[in-house]
Amino acid sequence: MKKCWLILLLFSCQKKAVPVITDRQADLPEKIASIYPPKATVPVDTLMGNRLFTTRCGRCHGLPEPKQFSKEKWETILPLMFPRSRFNNEEALHVRAYVLANAVK
Ligand code: HEC
């Protein structure tokens, strides 16, 4: 009986498995089109963009560098990453300006 408890304990302490997504939805172009490009509601602040980028874009993967991609490529990546970073319109506006200003020409 004692052995049983030990085995139970072992299993309960194991790390939870990563959920398997079986029905991943295709990207929602309509939804994205309504949030991207962000609307210019406030003056653009690339320094703020830099800060937001540095603190929020390296949470799931290594922090990318703006110069890794061209403007065109960023314009396809950012709309997918902004919702993941939970940026609101103003934050997205600053980050986009910062990234595009430093993208490879
Ligand atoms: C919630 C997690 C998460 C956050 C936050 C996030 N990303 Fe990502 N990112 C991913 C995943 C997952 C991928 C892999 C590709 C995919 O599934 O779209 C990825 C891929 C990328 C890529 C590679 C794309 C390619 O085509 O090679 C770049 C560049 C990138 N992210 C930049 C960013 C930037 C910039 C931000 C901040 C605005 C950001 N990410 C925030 C999860 C995240």
Residues whose N, C-alpha, C, O or C-beta is under 5 A from the ligand:
A	BS01	HEC	R56 C57 R59 C60 P64 I77 M81 F82 R84 S85
